Amino acid sequence: MHNQWISIWSLIATLPFTVSIDVIRSPVKVFILCGQSNMEGKGSIEHLDELTKSDPDTYGHLKTKSGKWRVREDVWIEFLGCKGGLTVGYAQPPNRFGPELQFGNLLGDALAEPVLLIKTAWGGRSLAVDFRSPSAGKVPYELDEELQARIDNGEYKVGTYFHETVSIVYKVLEDLDKHFPAFKGHGYEIAGFVWFQGWNDRINQQHNDHYADNLSHFIRDVRKAFGNPNLPFIIGESGQGGVDEKHPRALSLMQHQVAVAMIPEFKESNVQFLETKIYFENEPQFDGGYHWFGNAENFFNIGDAMGKAMLKLLEHN
């Protein structure tokens, strides 16, 4: 037996160092969460605290036994320069949280590999102009005079936030060991993309009319930018208003989102539409009539649904 162990260790000693590292340190699974204000995160932490006490079976995992907010050591997050272990507060404003919280908890529990969430979200941004991706080409209709003037004089560039998203992701990943020392030596795999946006397109009829085309181009260009033609991609429904929504532009935009996921090219390549309007609770309210009322239950449930949907996509990727 002694000689057998000597032979095994002699064999291991002859293997390349990189092989032993690969065996021990699996690549970090990177998920990009992108969109506008609801992806920024508007869920009330105060309300979430109440929920952890009233419904510990559902929300209790978000806190430690001492009652403090749990900070995960296996799931990390970067949000526009703020970074650390996943917990509440990676939102705008920082006394809020977004879908990333429960999304990251689900993936962290389910995946053997460490997880990194990179969130790129800015309030009040349209797909038609701000997130417009390269293959969508020029905007085929007149924009409002003020915006057009900013574009004409070079003050603003169409597609700024598409390019900013790609730039941020690669900047974080290029210095992964620096930003997240716990990931040193792991390498990474861009494993999924979550899109949660729509308000600024559903309040503009021309933006609305072109939403399906623009989103189709966006998905293709995101996959091209990150080098994966089958990158799992979730379209989070712009479900503000809930199942009782009646406004024709709102209904139209949600129908466009469904239609994109049904395009054969996408249906067969890990693109999934995720219904969110079913999670729209009216009370209690913490953010006026917008942003899902800042209701923590809304944002928790949306993140939970996004996490479950992404895990299913990963099974087939």
Secondary structure, 3 states (H helix, E strand, C coil): CHHHHHHHHHHHHHCCHHHHHHHHCCCEEEEEEEECHHHHCCEEHHHHHHHHHHCHHHHHHHECCCCCECCCCCEEEEECCEEEECCCCCCCCCCEECCHHHHHHHHHHHCCCCEEEEEEECCCCCCCCCCCCHHHCCCCCCCCHHHHHHHHCCCCCCCHHHHHHHHHHHHHHHCHHHHCHHHCCCCEEEEEEEEECCHHHHCCHHHHHCHHHHHHHHHHHHHHHCCCCCCCEEEECCCCCHHHCCCHHHHHHHHHHHHHHHCHHHHCCCEEEECCHHHCCCCCCCCCCCHHHHCHHHHHHHHHHHHHHHHHHHHHC
